[in-house]
Structure formats: structure tokens, C-alpha cells
Amino acid sequence: MSTVLFVAKLGPDCYADKGRFPSGPWCREGDFILVRPHTGTRVKIHGRELRLINDDSVEGVVSDPRGYARA
């Protein structure tokens, strides 16, 4: 189970709530992000696993996903 994900796309309502995200988006398309295990809805499309997650599920952004492991 990987906790590092690649952000392929942001939805149209992502980070739109200025009350919850006053400083703007926590990540952007092309970022590698940290999330908790079992976060989001997992789907397979053409043999590749994708996850749909909520904007507040992002725990952090990492520059290089290599070397990260769940403790």
C-alpha cells in the first residue's frame, strides 16, 4: 500500500472553499503527495490503479517519492 500518490488531475471544485483553504490549494497537478493508507476510492482503469481523494486528504507534498515507506 503506497501512501505517496501522483496528482494527475484536480476536480473543478477542488480547494474552492476559501474558509477551509484560506491560503489556496495544498497541491497541484504533477505533484507527489502523501496521504494516509486506505485514503480515497480505488478504481482500476486499463490495468492501472487510480484513487479519487478529497482535497482535505492531502497530508503533504514531496519532491521525490523514492525512499518513502510506511512506518
Backbone torsions as a table, in degrees:
resi	resn	phi	psi	omega
1	MET	NA	114.8	179.9
2	SER	-88.0	139.8	174.8
3	THR	-106.5	4.2	175.0
4	VAL	-107.5	123.5	-178.1
5	LEU	-122.8	155.2	175.9
6	PHE	-99.4	131.1	179.6
7	VAL	-84.7	106.5	-179.8
8	ALA	-85.8	-36.7	-174.9
9	LYS	-156.6	143.8	172.2
10	LEU	-106.3	136.4	179.0
11	GLY	-72.5	166.3	-176.7
12	PRO	-65.6	-24.4	-179.4
13	ASP	-100.8	3.5	-176.7
14	CYS	-65.0	128.9	179.1
15	TYR	59.5	23.5	-179.1
16	ALA	-77.9	-22.3	-178.1
17	ASP	-79.1	100.9	-177.7
18	LYS	-67.2	-21.9	175.9
19	GLY	-70.3	-37.4	-179.9
20	ARG	-86.6	-28.5	-176.9
21	PHE	-128.4	65.9	-174.6
22	PRO	-64.4	-26.2	-179.8
23	SER	-95.4	8.1	177.1
24	GLY	96.8	-169.2	-176.9
25	PRO	-62.7	146.1	177.4
26	TRP	-84.3	-20.6	179.9
27	CYS	-151.2	173.7	177.1
28	ARG	-141.7	170.4	179.8
29	GLU	-59.6	135.2	-178.8
30	GLY	97.3	-9.9	178.5
31	ASP	-79.9	154.6	166.6
32	PHE	-100.2	130.2	-175.4
33	ILE	-123.6	154.4	173.3
34	LEU	-98.4	134.3	175.0
35	VAL	-135.4	164.1	176.9
36	ARG	-74.1	151.4	176.8
37	PRO	-57.9	148.1	179.2
38	HIS	68.9	13.5	178.6
39	THR	-74.4	137.5	171.3
40	GLY	84.7	179.1	178.1
41	THR	-101.8	121.5	-178.2
42	ARG	-92.2	131.8	175.9
43	VAL	-137.0	152.2	174.5
44	LYS	-112.6	129.3	177.1
45	ILE	-129.8	121.0	-178.0
46	HIS	52.9	40.1	176.1
47	GLY	80.3	0.0	179.6
48	ARG	-109.9	134.6	179.5
49	GLU	-83.0	132.7	175.1
50	LEU	-123.7	154.9	175.4
51	ARG	-127.4	136.0	172.3
52	LEU	-100.7	121.0	-178.0
53	ILE	-126.3	159.4	175.0
54	ASN	-79.9	152.4	-178.1
55	ASP	-61.3	-28.4	-180.0
56	ASP	-86.5	6.2	177.7
57	SER	-86.2	-9.4	-179.5
58	VAL	-73.7	123.1	179.3
59	GLU	-92.7	-28.7	-179.9
60	GLY	-179.3	168.7	178.3
61	VAL	-114.5	136.8	178.4
62	VAL	-121.4	146.7	-178.0
63	SER	-81.5	-32.7	-177.7
64	ASP	-137.8	113.0	-174.8
65	PRO	-75.0	-10.6	-178.9
66	ARG	-68.3	138.3	176.8
67	GLY	92.7	-7.6	177.3
68	TYR	-83.5	135.4	177.7
69	ALA	-143.5	152.2	177.7
70	ARG	-72.2	134.7	-178.3
71	ALA	-85.6	NA	NA
